[in-house]
Amino acid sequence: MKPPAFAYERPQSLHEALEILAREGAEARPLAGGQSLIPMLALRLARPTLLVDLGEIAGLDELSLDDGTLVAGAMVRQRRLERDPLVAHHLPLLAAATRLVGHPAIRNRGTLGGSLAHADPSAEYPAVALALEAELVIRGPGGERSVPAREFFLGPFTTALADGELLTAVRFPLPSAATGWGIAEVARRHGDFALAGAVTLVERAADGTCARAAIALFGVATRPVRATAAEQALVGQPLTAETFHEAAVRATEAIDEPLSDVHGSAVYRKQIVPVVVRRALEAAAQRVQAT
Ligand SMILES: Cc1cc2nc3c(=O)[nH]c(=O)nc-3n(C[C@H](O)[C@H](O)[C@H](O)COP(=O)(O)OP(=O)(O)OC[C@H]3O[C@@H](n4cnc5c(N)ncnc54)[C@H](O)[C@@H]3O)c2cc1C
């Protein structure tokens, strides 16, 4: 199918982009890498009358470190997150998550901000942002605001972004040196969206027990969710296979509305959640023990 007709603008500045979006209202859509939006147009699941291409706006594709935080512009391409030495050194979790996103051809065009704004419940980046307690920087007609990841994802393909607003950057707090990370997912083929996935962070206390844990699930609920009961079950406990098994079982408590579709039923997805959580926790523990 061909997309319906639309107009196209390529603003040179953020100010210009926001002006165009304000002028056109809900009929205009930002265009980042186009890897989700263009298929939606082709399938006529979206019918914007104007696409506002963010590709020429200076500053949106920058990566930097700022006081213990990795700041990634919304237009940073996924391929760069996979390969950039700054990411590899300071936030290898983000590089590892990127390798699970589609295929190189998709990652060459797809952007960090596009994935977060698209808010597919099965996508990896939203869960990474949730686990790391990232802040999403948003610019709109009223100025700039910063939204914590836990308040940004509202439901399937629904975020806290209002019409006329743009996601401009993401601030990822860097985990402490005593923190290990893991990411695990089950997908039908490598590069497919996950049927269930987990991102984990495990911080080791001086006595070797778990000081803090973060577990974010994706692919299983209407939006990425933190498995708080499982996280609390880990705190103060030794980093052992038994502890991880018990926490992994409790992770399913976080899923109040399980996804169910042609790729995997709700029952199946809930069954594999403990598997991916345990794998991701074991990977995190191995990394923290190697430090
Ligand atoms: C075959 C295939 C397999 C894929 N597999 C995976 C996968 O396994 N995991 C995964 O996570 N993703 C996967 N994707 C999706 C891919 O990651 C997309 O790149 C991503 O979802 C959207 O990013 P984009 O830059 O292409 O955004 P676009 O497609 O350009 O935009 C997506 C949406 O976000 C809005 N938007 C974009 N940027 C902004 C912004 N800065 N501010 C406000 N709104 C904005 C757009 O208006 C649109 O509604 C796959 C895609 C394909 C085609």
The ligand as a Gaussian input file, in Angstrom:
#p B3LYP/6-31G(d) Opt

LIG

0 1
 C       11.776000      -4.666000      10.619000
 C       11.877000      -3.811000      11.870000
 C       12.290000      -4.419000      13.051000
 C       12.374000      -3.665000      14.206000
 N       12.768000      -4.266000      15.366000
 C       12.830000      -3.560000      16.505000
 C       13.226000      -4.160000      17.731000
 O       13.524000      -5.349000      17.810000
 N       13.259000      -3.373000      18.835000
 C       12.939000      -2.056000      18.813000
 O       12.989000      -1.386000      19.843000
 N       12.580000      -1.444000      17.661000
 C       12.521000      -2.163000      16.508000
 N       12.154000      -1.535000      15.359000
 C       11.777000      -0.117000      15.403000
 C       12.999000       0.778000      15.277000
 O       13.753000       0.745000      16.473000
 C       12.598000       2.233000      15.008000
 O       13.758000       2.854000      14.597000
 C       12.056000       3.018000      16.171000
 O       10.917000       2.423000      16.760000
 C       11.591000       4.397000      15.724000
 O       12.682000       5.215000      15.579000
 P       12.793000       6.186000      14.345000
 O       13.933000       7.091000      14.615000
 O       12.838000       5.366000      13.120000
 O       11.442000       7.041000      14.480000
 P       10.293000       7.381000      13.432000
 O        9.796000       6.157000      12.785000
 O       10.722000       8.491000      12.550000
 O        9.192000       7.959000      14.441000
 C        8.476000       7.122000      15.318000
 C        7.439000       7.942000      16.082000
 O        8.065000       8.817000      17.014000
 C        7.767000      10.190000      16.712000
 N        9.021000      10.910000      16.950000
 C       10.227000      10.599000      16.425000
 N       11.168000      11.396000      16.950000
 C       10.541000      12.237000      17.802000
 C       11.002000      13.287000      18.668000
 N       12.289000      13.621000      18.745000
 N       10.079000      13.937000      19.422000
 C        8.771000      13.585000      19.365000
 N        8.290000      12.600000      18.590000
 C        9.172000      11.932000      17.811000
 C        7.296000      10.196000      15.279000
 O        6.416000      11.262000      15.010000
 C        6.581000       8.849000      15.180000
 O        5.298000       8.946000      15.744000
 C       12.060000      -2.268000      14.178000
 C       11.684000      -1.660000      12.979000
 C       11.587000      -2.417000      11.833000
 C       11.175000      -1.744000      10.544000

